Amino acid sequence: MASVPEERDMANINCLPIDAETISSTVDPGELIGHLNLLLGQCRGEDESRGALRLFRMVERHVAMSNRPTKRTHAHDAYSYMRDSAVFVSTLLSVYQKANGAEE
């Protein structure tokens, strides 16, 4: 029988350790999107400046299913999407590391 997680268990989800080395070396499209979502969740609340909020909105739009490449997407557009994904991952990883006192 499944149980509902207690509130303290749910709070720990937002405190997951981030493996910066693994994230930095990821080239798989699905994994990059997963890392983006993880970093976005970790960075929210860390920095509420206008620039950070704008970055978060840009990443949310980027990872939306309707914006992701499909089988019909031209190769150049799919490449551009993955390049942008890598840039967003790098940027969010930097925000996370600065917020948590880690070196880049």
C-alpha positions as CSV (number, residue, x, y, z in Angstrom):
1,M,0.0,0.0,0.0
2,A,1.4,3.4,-1.0
3,S,1.7,6.1,1.5
4,V,1.6,9.8,1.2
5,P,5.1,11.3,1.8
6,E,5.3,13.5,4.9
7,E,5.9,17.2,4.4
8,R,9.5,16.9,5.7
9,D,10.2,14.2,3.0
10,M,8.9,16.5,0.3
11,A,11.2,19.3,1.5
12,N,14.2,17.1,1.0
13,I,13.4,16.8,-2.7
14,N,14.4,20.4,-3.2
15,C,17.7,19.8,-1.4
16,L,19.1,17.1,-3.7
17,P,22.8,17.2,-4.2
18,I,23.9,18.2,-7.7
19,D,26.7,16.4,-9.4
20,A,28.2,19.2,-11.4
21,E,30.8,17.0,-13.2
22,T,28.1,14.6,-14.5
23,I,25.9,17.5,-15.6
24,S,28.8,19.3,-17.3
25,S,29.7,16.2,-19.4
26,T,26.1,15.3,-20.5
27,V,25.4,15.3,-24.2
28,D,22.3,13.2,-24.4
29,P,19.3,15.4,-25.3
30,G,16.9,13.8,-22.8
31,E,19.4,14.0,-20.0
32,L,20.1,17.6,-20.7
33,I,16.4,18.4,-20.4
34,G,16.3,16.4,-17.2
35,H,19.3,18.4,-15.8
36,L,17.6,21.6,-16.8
37,N,14.5,20.7,-14.9
38,L,16.5,19.6,-11.9
39,L,18.6,22.8,-11.8
40,L,15.6,25.0,-12.4
41,G,13.9,23.4,-9.3
42,Q,17.1,23.8,-7.3
43,C,17.7,27.4,-8.3
44,R,14.2,28.7,-7.7
45,G,14.2,30.7,-4.5
46,E,17.9,30.9,-4.4
47,D,18.1,34.1,-6.4
48,E,15.0,36.2,-6.9
49,S,16.6,39.1,-8.8
50,R,15.1,40.3,-12.0
51,G,17.8,38.7,-14.1
52,A,17.4,35.3,-12.4
53,L,13.6,35.4,-12.8
54,R,14.0,36.2,-16.4
55,L,16.4,33.3,-16.9
56,F,14.0,30.9,-15.1
57,R,11.2,32.0,-17.5
58,M,13.4,31.5,-20.5
59,V,14.4,28.0,-19.4
60,E,10.8,27.1,-18.7
61,R,9.8,28.2,-22.2
62,H,12.8,26.3,-23.6
63,V,12.0,23.0,-22.0
64,A,8.2,23.2,-22.7
65,M,7.2,20.2,-24.8
66,S,5.9,22.4,-27.6
67,N,9.3,23.9,-28.1
68,R,11.3,20.7,-28.2
69,P,12.6,19.3,-31.5
70,T,10.6,16.4,-33.0
71,K,11.4,13.9,-35.8
72,R,10.3,16.5,-38.3
73,T,12.6,19.2,-37.0
74,H,15.3,20.3,-39.4
75,A,18.8,19.2,-38.2
76,H,20.0,22.8,-37.9
77,D,17.1,23.7,-35.6
78,A,17.6,20.6,-33.5
79,Y,21.3,21.4,-33.2
80,S,20.4,25.0,-32.1
81,Y,18.0,23.7,-29.5
82,M,20.6,21.4,-28.0
83,R,23.3,24.2,-28.1
84,D,20.8,26.4,-26.3
85,S,20.1,23.6,-23.8
86,A,23.8,23.3,-23.0
87,V,24.1,27.0,-22.5
88,F,21.1,27.1,-20.1
89,V,22.5,24.1,-18.2
90,S,25.9,25.8,-17.8
91,T,24.2,29.1,-16.7
92,L,21.9,27.4,-14.2
93,L,24.8,25.2,-12.9
94,S,26.7,28.4,-12.3
95,V,23.8,30.0,-10.4
96,Y,23.4,26.9,-8.3
97,Q,27.1,26.7,-7.5
98,K,27.3,30.4,-6.5
99,A,24.2,30.1,-4.3
100,N,25.6,27.1,-2.6
101,G,29.2,28.4,-2.2
102,A,30.7,25.8,-4.5
103,E,33.5,26.6,-6.9
104,E,32.8,26.6,-10.6
